[in-house]
Amino acid sequence: MHRFLSKKRIRHRIFILNQVDHFRFNRASLINVGFLESGNDTDYIAMHDVDLLPLNEHLDYSFPEAGPFHVASPELHPLYHYKTYVGGILLLTKQHYELCNGMSNRFWGWGREDDEFYRRIKGAGLQVRRPSGITTGYETFQHLHDPAWRKRDQKRIAAQKQEQFKVDREGGLNNVRYRIESRTDLSVAGAPCTVLNILLDCDTNETPWCTFG
C-alpha cells in the first residue's frame, strides 16, 4: 500500500486496528476507534480491509470531496457483487463520516455492519460513487482471505439474527466504548504506520451476542 499510494503522491498513514479484548470481532467499532484516534492532521479516511490489496494503478484513492467513494465496487470485488455493497475499501471525508455518526457498534461477529452503514450513508443524503473505466474486473484486487474463519465470529446468536437487518439510529461514533492498551508508531519498509491495540467494551444487556461460548 505504501508503494501504491506513494506512486500516486497521496500522503498517508496506515493504522492497524488490533482488537485485543475477549469479545467477538467488531469491525465497525474498530473503524470508529481508528477514526477518533487518527488525529486532526488527517482530512479523510480509507476504511480498508486488511486482506484486500489493489492491483490496478488506475484506482482512485484521492480526497473524496464529492461523497463516499467505494474503491472495491461490486463490479470489481472478487467475492461480493450486490449493488448496495460498500465494504472492502471505502473512502470518506472525516466530515462525511461524522455526518453518518460513524458505524454502528452493535455488530459483534463477522458481517452486515457495512450493509447497515450503506443505509446510514443514504440517510445522511450522501451519494456513493464508484470507479469508472477500470477494465480488470474481478482481477482488480488481490484477496488474501484466510479460509479458516473462527466459528465464534461467524455464528449468529439469539436476537442477533433479527438485529443484523435493522438500522441503528442511536449509536456510532457518539457511544463507542474502548480503551487503547498500547499505541506504537513505526515505519515498515518506509511506510508510516500506527499500531493500536484496542480493548473494546460491551454492554451485555444491550448486545449479549458480543460474547460466545
C-alpha positions as CSV (number, residue, x, y, z in Angstrom):
1,M,0.0,0.0,0.0
2,H,2.9,2.4,0.8
3,R,4.4,1.9,-2.7
4,F,1.0,2.1,-4.3
5,L,0.0,5.4,-2.6
6,S,3.4,6.9,-2.8
7,K,3.4,6.4,-6.6
8,K,0.1,8.3,-6.7
9,R,1.6,11.0,-4.5
10,I,-1.0,10.6,-1.8
11,R,0.1,11.4,1.7
12,H,-0.9,8.7,4.1
13,R,-0.5,6.9,7.4
14,I,-1.6,3.3,7.9
15,F,-3.5,2.5,11.0
16,I,-3.5,-1.2,12.1
17,L,-6.5,-1.6,14.4
18,N,-5.9,-4.7,16.5
19,Q,-8.7,-5.9,18.8
20,V,-7.2,-7.5,22.0
21,D,-10.1,-7.9,24.3
22,H,-12.1,-11.2,24.9
23,F,-15.2,-10.1,22.9
24,R,-16.1,-11.2,19.4
25,F,-14.7,-9.3,16.5
26,N,-16.3,-5.9,15.9
27,R,-15.0,-4.3,12.7
28,A,-17.3,-1.3,12.9
29,S,-16.3,-0.3,16.4
30,L,-12.6,-0.7,15.4
31,I,-13.1,1.7,12.5
32,N,-14.8,4.1,14.8
33,V,-11.8,3.9,17.1
34,G,-9.4,4.4,14.3
35,F,-11.3,7.5,13.2
36,L,-11.3,9.0,16.6
37,E,-7.6,8.2,17.2
38,S,-6.4,9.4,13.7
39,G,-5.8,13.0,14.8
40,N,-6.5,16.4,13.4
41,D,-3.9,16.2,10.7
42,T,-6.0,13.8,8.6
43,D,-8.8,15.0,6.4
44,Y,-10.2,11.7,5.1
45,I,-10.1,8.0,5.9
46,A,-9.9,4.8,3.9
47,M,-11.9,2.0,5.6
48,H,-9.7,-0.7,4.2
49,D,-10.0,-4.5,4.7
50,V,-6.5,-5.8,5.6
51,D,-7.0,-8.8,3.2
52,L,-7.7,-6.7,0.0
53,L,-4.9,-5.2,-2.0
54,P,-5.2,-3.0,-5.2
55,L,-3.6,-4.4,-8.3
56,N,-4.7,-1.7,-10.8
57,E,-2.7,1.5,-10.6
58,H,-5.7,3.5,-12.0
59,L,-7.8,3.0,-8.9
60,D,-8.5,6.4,-7.3
61,Y,-7.5,6.9,-3.7
62,S,-7.6,10.7,-3.8
63,F,-9.7,13.0,-1.5
64,P,-13.4,12.0,-1.9
65,E,-14.7,15.5,-1.8
66,A,-18.0,14.7,-3.7
67,G,-19.0,12.0,-1.3
68,P,-18.1,8.4,-0.2
69,F,-16.0,6.7,-2.9
70,H,-16.3,2.9,-2.9
71,V,-13.0,1.7,-4.4
72,A,-13.9,-2.0,-4.0
73,S,-17.1,-1.7,-6.0
74,P,-19.4,-4.8,-6.6
75,E,-18.2,-4.9,-10.2
76,L,-14.6,-5.3,-9.1
77,H,-14.6,-7.1,-5.7
78,P,-13.7,-10.8,-6.1
79,L,-16.4,-12.0,-3.7
80,Y,-19.2,-9.5,-3.1
81,H,-21.3,-8.3,-6.1
82,Y,-24.6,-7.0,-4.8
83,K,-25.4,-3.3,-5.7
84,T,-25.6,-2.0,-2.2
85,Y,-22.3,-3.4,-1.1
86,V,-19.9,-0.7,0.3
87,G,-17.4,-2.9,2.2
88,G,-13.8,-3.8,1.4
89,I,-12.4,-0.3,0.6
90,L,-14.4,2.8,1.2
91,L,-13.0,6.4,1.2
92,L,-14.8,9.2,3.1
93,T,-14.0,12.7,4.2
94,K,-13.9,13.0,8.0
95,Q,-16.9,15.4,7.8
96,H,-19.0,12.8,5.9
97,Y,-18.1,10.1,8.4
98,E,-19.2,12.3,11.2
99,L,-22.4,13.2,9.4
100,C,-23.2,9.4,9.4
101,N,-22.2,9.2,13.1
102,G,-19.7,6.6,12.1
103,M,-20.7,2.9,12.1
104,S,-23.0,1.0,14.4
105,N,-21.3,-0.7,17.4
106,R,-24.0,-3.4,17.6
107,F,-22.4,-5.8,15.0
108,W,-20.3,-8.3,17.0
109,G,-19.1,-11.1,14.9
110,W,-18.4,-11.0,11.1
111,G,-20.5,-9.2,8.5
112,R,-23.5,-7.0,8.0
113,E,-22.0,-3.8,9.5
114,D,-21.2,-2.4,6.1
115,D,-24.8,-3.0,4.9
116,E,-26.1,-1.0,7.8
117,F,-23.5,1.7,7.0
118,Y,-24.9,1.9,3.5
119,R,-28.3,2.8,4.9
120,R,-26.6,5.4,7.1
121,I,-24.9,6.9,4.1
122,K,-28.2,7.2,2.2
123,G,-29.9,8.5,5.3
124,A,-27.3,11.3,5.5
125,G,-28.2,12.4,2.0
126,L,-24.8,11.2,0.6
127,Q,-24.3,9.5,-2.8
128,V,-21.9,6.6,-3.1
129,R,-19.6,7.0,-6.1
130,R,-17.6,4.1,-7.6
131,P,-14.7,3.7,-10.1
132,S,-15.2,4.1,-13.8
133,G,-13.0,3.0,-16.7
134,I,-11.5,0.0,-14.8
135,T,-11.3,-2.9,-17.1
136,T,-9.6,-5.5,-14.9
137,G,-12.9,-6.8,-13.5
138,Y,-12.5,-9.3,-10.6
139,E,-8.7,-9.3,-11.1
140,T,-8.6,-5.7,-9.9
141,F,-7.7,-6.8,-6.3
142,Q,-5.6,-9.5,-4.6
143,H,-7.8,-11.1,-2.0
144,L,-5.8,-12.8,0.8
145,H,-8.7,-14.1,2.9
146,D,-7.9,-16.8,5.4
147,P,-10.4,-19.7,4.8
148,A,-10.0,-20.8,8.5
149,W,-12.8,-18.5,9.8
150,R,-13.3,-18.6,13.5
151,K,-16.7,-20.1,14.4
152,R,-17.2,-17.6,17.2
153,D,-17.2,-14.7,14.7
154,Q,-19.4,-16.4,12.1
155,K,-22.3,-17.6,14.2
156,R,-25.5,-15.6,14.6
157,I,-26.6,-15.8,18.2
158,A,-30.2,-15.4,19.5
159,A,-31.7,-11.9,18.8
160,Q,-28.7,-11.0,16.6
161,K,-30.4,-12.8,13.7
162,Q,-33.1,-10.1,13.6
163,E,-30.9,-7.2,14.8
164,Q,-28.5,-7.6,11.8
165,F,-31.1,-6.2,9.4
166,K,-32.1,-3.2,11.5
167,V,-30.8,0.4,11.3
168,D,-29.1,1.6,14.5
169,R,-30.4,5.1,14.9
170,E,-28.8,5.8,18.2
171,G,-25.2,4.5,18.3
172,G,-22.0,5.1,16.4
173,L,-19.1,7.5,17.0
174,N,-21.1,9.0,19.9
175,N,-21.1,5.9,22.1
176,V,-18.2,3.6,21.1
177,R,-16.6,2.4,24.3
178,Y,-12.9,1.5,24.3
179,R,-9.5,1.8,25.8
180,I,-6.2,2.0,24.0
181,E,-3.9,-0.7,25.6
182,S,-0.9,0.4,23.5
183,R,-0.1,2.7,20.6
184,T,3.1,2.1,18.6
185,D,4.3,4.4,15.8
186,L,6.7,2.8,13.5
187,S,8.0,2.6,9.9
188,V,7.6,-0.6,7.9
189,A,9.7,-0.6,4.7
190,G,9.3,3.2,4.7
191,A,5.5,3.1,5.4
192,P,4.4,5.3,8.3
193,C,2.3,3.1,10.5
194,T,0.4,3.3,13.8
195,V,-0.5,0.0,15.6
196,L,-3.3,0.4,18.0
197,N,-4.1,-2.4,20.5
198,I,-7.7,-1.8,21.3
199,L,-9.8,-3.0,24.2
200,L,-13.5,-2.7,23.3
201,D,-16.2,-2.7,25.9
202,C,-19.6,-4.3,25.6
203,D,-22.9,-3.8,27.4
204,T,-24.0,-7.4,27.6
205,N,-27.6,-6.3,28.4
206,E,-27.7,-4.3,25.2
207,T,-25.8,-6.7,22.8
208,P,-25.5,-10.1,24.5
209,W,-24.1,-11.5,21.3
210,C,-20.7,-9.8,21.9
211,T,-19.7,-13.0,23.8
212,F,-19.7,-16.6,22.6
213,G,-19.5,-19.8,24.4
